[in-house]
Amino acid sequence: MGDEHSLIPKDSFVFKLPKKSPLVLRMVVLLFVMVCAVYICSICLKQIGVVPSAGFLNVEVFERQCPEPNIEPWDIPYVHYPKPKTYSREECSCNPVRYFAILSMQRSGSGWFETLLNNHTNISSNGEIFSVKDRRANVSTIFETLDKVYNLDWLSSASKNECTSAVGLKWMLNQGLMKHHEEIVEYFKTRGVSAIFLFRRNLLRRMISVLANSYDRDAKLLNGTHKSHVHSPKEAEILARYKPLINTSLLIPDLKQVKEMTSKALAYFNTTRHIFLYYEDVVKNRTKLDDVQEFLKVPKLNLKSRQVKIHHGPLSQHVQNWEEVQTTLKGTDFENYLLEDYRR
């Protein structure tokens, strides 16, 4: 048939689409972009270990694994990677840290020795922490304090901005150390804490220093201020003017008691990793500081201290009743204390 006899008009097959709206087009493009973005994000999240669960994202945090340190097997227990609660170590997180404690007695040079250690870029020794009685009230409070120190959460003037490689404290024998020695030895061995013993060889010099320091607590010779350590020759000269009177009837028993306490401490902590030093040896031979730095496995530096020694020269210049002291000690095991055994 011809077109003129068709039953369906030709115009019936022509559909006129509505005029496209710019807003609708934009919505279509936006929807397409969102779908693509969601797809790409899902792929990325699967690769980094994020798993969607119950409408929430369960993010698994992967910590950076630190490389194994190049050390001997026996040294592994003494290498630590603390994670402070108060801050993030960030780039220092893989810098190994060693724990130590300076075990000493009052007026044995431990303050001066600690300033030398803190002069090292990578060593932080936090002072005589257990001089505060509450911190040594019992074993639990002692361990809580030690954990805070060794976790690098103990903030003091000794805290370093650089990557700390060794952290510790100064601990006197009469500050709970001897009383709870069994538990503390076990803590040291379990936590990998190294002990640095520092004592005075000449216990008579230590006694004079103890008596002079005790006097100054009340006298406050430096402009009404008590100072256990000084940083100028003038201050040292002022404090050295005081000459204590030694009770000779108690002199030998007191010296024996201190010597016995030192021997007991060495026996108690003999099974821990430790190094033993005499103050006099460190004064005369600075290579002893190299030994300490080697013991702590830190780079060897030339360590310095601003502290100035108070009592110089022969002991006869620093005791009121020197002749009586000489008579008491001559012929005893402590006679060698009367001699000048070092210079500084």
Summary of the structure (lengths in Angstrom):
residues: 344
radius of gyration: 35.8
end to end distance: 130.7
largest distance: 151.2
contacts: 871
relative contact order: 0.12
helix: 47%
strand: 12%
